[in-house]
């Protein structure tokens, strides 16, 4: 079993990175808004992926994983973006065991990202 990527942890700084701020033109209020949107949107997206895997709806899994890749790309979250791309590819190839493994790792990393963004939001 491959080792999951560990690029975002709960101990990461609760201060937004320069890249995050640059993506919103340095506007801390806009960054807070983007983070709030992600915090609301991400958990249902993960749940839809879980349901799609359970139902064998791999087209939905692909779409949701693709969406998460784009959204997480705003937050310096390479583990989440890499794993969501991996899940998307496995769903497309109908490699079910690999898709389930990627989802499990993605779910863990997404949880870490949500915790980090919640901490960052509290500082904005």
Secondary structure, DSSP 4 states (H G I P E B T S, - for coil): -PPPP----TTS-SSPPHHHHHHTTT-HHHHHHHHHHHHHHHHHHHHHHHHHHHHT-HHHHHHHHHHHHHHHGGGT-HHHHHHHHHHHHHHHTT-HHHHHHHHHHHHHHHHHHHHHHHHHHHH-
